[in-house]
Amino acid sequence: MNLPLADDEPVRLETARLVLHAPLDARDGANVAAFQSRNRAHFGPWDPIRPPAYFAPEYWDEQLRCDEEELAEGTRMRFFFTLREEPGRVVGFAHFANIVRGAFWACHLGFGVDQALQGTGVMREGLEASIEWMFETAGLHRIEANHRPENVRSAALLRRLGFIPQGYARDYLRIDGAWRDHVLTALTNERWTPPRP
């Protein structure tokens, strides 16, 4: 069962330091490309190998249009974070993908923050707000987030957010040019109630 995740209006969440946009305006591809380019080396060990086009504004213009479509289809929701004091600067994201309803009501979470803001609590701030929206408004019961064992920062953040290890997957994803093991974690919505038909 696919349902829209939001009404026709974009979702905008505000925290103490951030504004979360889902979807980000499709004309903002240059801002996302700048964020990805700035953090190319920072994200490299944790991401698949990216082609050069990934860092171009045109690529992200198209991706942001896809975000709009998949939000309307109810299959994916990607929040981009901007600073309240610098609204044109993308500094992070929370990507809720592979959204499934039926007997599951769950998704996978991917996330990243600008290297310059690592260790400031900005990523936790953005994830807390976006996870709350996915649980309380989108009605999900479970969010899964997986990380490489050596990614101690992500492991610590997920633990602080309440994610519980579920298992260990060998050769789980092809990351940075090789098959990598991952720790599987999940967070469940203890207040979940069946959605209205």
C-alpha positions in Angstrom: 0.0 0.0 0.0 1.6 3.3 -1.1 0.3 6.5 0.3 1.6 10.1 0.0 3.8 10.9 2.9 2.7 14.6 3.0 0.1 16.8 1.5 0.9 18.9 -1.6 2.8 21.4 0.5 6.5 20.7 1.3 7.3 19.7 4.8 9.3 22.3 6.8 10.6 21.5 10.3 12.5 23.9 12.5 14.9 23.1 15.4 17.1 25.4 17.4 19.7 25.7 14.7 18.2 24.0 11.6 15.5 24.1 9.0 14.6 20.7 7.5 13.1 20.7 4.0 11.4 17.8 2.4 11.5 18.1 -0.5 14.1 20.8 -1.0 13.1 23.1 -3.8 14.0 21.5 -7.1 15.9 24.7 -8.1 18.3 24.2 -5.2 20.4 21.5 -6.9 23.5 23.8 -6.9 23.3 24.1 -3.1 23.2 20.3 -2.7 26.0 19.9 -5.3 28.1 22.3 -3.3 27.4 20.4 -0.1 28.4 17.1 -1.7 31.5 18.6 -3.3 32.7 20.1 0.0 32.3 16.8 1.7 33.5 14.5 -1.1 36.5 13.2 0.9 34.5 13.2 4.2 31.8 10.9 2.8 34.0 8.9 0.6 34.9 6.0 3.0 31.2 5.5 3.8 29.6 5.9 0.3 29.6 4.0 -2.9 32.1 5.4 -5.5 30.4 8.4 -7.0 30.7 9.3 -10.7 31.8 12.9 -11.5 28.2 13.8 -12.5 27.1 13.2 -8.9 28.7 16.5 -7.9 27.1 18.6 -10.6 24.1 20.9 -10.0 22.2 19.3 -12.9 22.4 15.9 -11.3 20.9 17.3 -8.1 18.2 19.3 -9.9 17.0 16.0 -11.3 17.3 14.2 -7.9 15.2 16.9 -6.2 12.5 16.4 -8.8 12.6 12.7 -8.1 12.3 13.5 -4.3 9.1 15.3 -5.1 7.7 12.4 -7.0 8.7 9.7 -4.5 7.3 11.8 -1.6 4.0 11.9 -3.5 4.2 8.2 -4.1 5.0 7.6 -0.4 8.1 5.5 -1.1 10.9 7.8 0.0 11.5 11.0 2.0 14.7 13.0 2.1 15.1 15.9 4.4 17.9 18.4 3.6 19.1 20.5 6.5 20.0 24.2 6.2 21.2 26.5 9.0 18.6 29.0 10.2 21.2 31.7 10.0 22.4 30.6 6.5 19.2 29.4 4.6 21.0 28.8 1.3 23.7 26.5 2.8 22.9 22.8 2.9 24.7 21.2 5.8 23.2 17.7 6.2 20.4 15.3 5.2 18.3 12.4 6.5 17.2 10.0 3.8 14.3 7.7 4.7 14.2 5.2 1.8 12.5 1.9 0.9 9.4 2.8 2.8 7.1 -0.2 3.1 3.6 -0.4 4.7 1.4 -3.5 4.9 2.6 -5.6 7.8 5.9 -3.8 8.0 5.5 0.1 8.3 9.3 0.5 8.1 12.1 2.1 6.1 15.9 2.5 5.9 17.7 5.6 7.1 20.8 7.1 5.7 22.3 10.4 6.9 25.2 12.7 6.6 26.4 16.1 8.0 28.9 18.7 6.8 32.4 17.9 8.0 32.7 21.4 9.4 29.8 20.7 11.8 30.8 17.2 12.9 30.8 16.9 16.7 28.4 19.9 17.2 25.2 18.0 17.7 23.7 19.3 14.5 23.2 15.8 13.0 21.5 14.6 16.2 19.2 17.6 16.2 18.2 17.0 12.6 17.7 13.3 13.1 15.6 13.7 16.2 13.2 16.1 14.4 13.0 14.1 11.2 12.5 10.7 13.0 9.8 12.2 15.2 8.0 13.4 12.0 8.4 9.9 10.4 6.9 8.2 13.4 4.2 10.7 14.4 3.1 12.0 11.1 4.1 9.4 8.5 3.0 6.7 10.9 6.1 4.4 10.6 6.7 1.7 13.2 10.3 0.9 12.5 13.4 2.7 11.1 16.4 0.7 10.2 19.9 2.2 10.0 23.0 0.3 9.2 26.7 1.3 9.6 30.1 0.0 8.9 31.7 -1.4 12.2 34.6 1.1 12.0 32.2 4.1 11.7 32.3 4.8 15.4 30.7 8.3 15.1 27.6 6.9 13.4 27.4 4.0 15.8 27.6 6.4 18.8 24.9 8.7 17.3 22.5 5.9 16.6 23.0 4.5 20.1 22.2 7.9 21.6 19.0 8.1 19.4 17.9 4.7 20.8 18.7 2.4 17.9 19.4 -1.1 19.0 21.8 -3.5 17.2 19.9 -6.3 15.3 22.7 -8.2 13.8 25.9 -8.2 11.7 25.8 -8.5 7.9 28.9 -9.6 6.0 29.7 -8.1 2.6 26.4 -6.1 2.9 27.0 -3.2 0.6 29.6 -2.2 -2.0 31.1 0.9 -0.4 34.2 2.8 -1.4 35.0 0.2 -4.0 34.7 -3.0 -2.0 32.0 -5.2 -0.3 31.8 -4.0 3.4 30.4 -5.6 6.5 27.6 -3.6 8.3 26.1 -3.5 11.8 22.3 -3.6 11.5 20.3 -1.4 13.9 16.7 -0.4 14.3 14.5 2.0 16.2 10.8 1.2 16.8 7.9 3.6 17.5 6.6 2.5 20.9 3.6 4.8 20.5 2.6 3.4 17.1 -1.1 3.1 16.4 -2.7 1.6 13.2 -3.3 4.3 10.6 -6.8 5.3 9.7 -8.0 3.7 6.4 
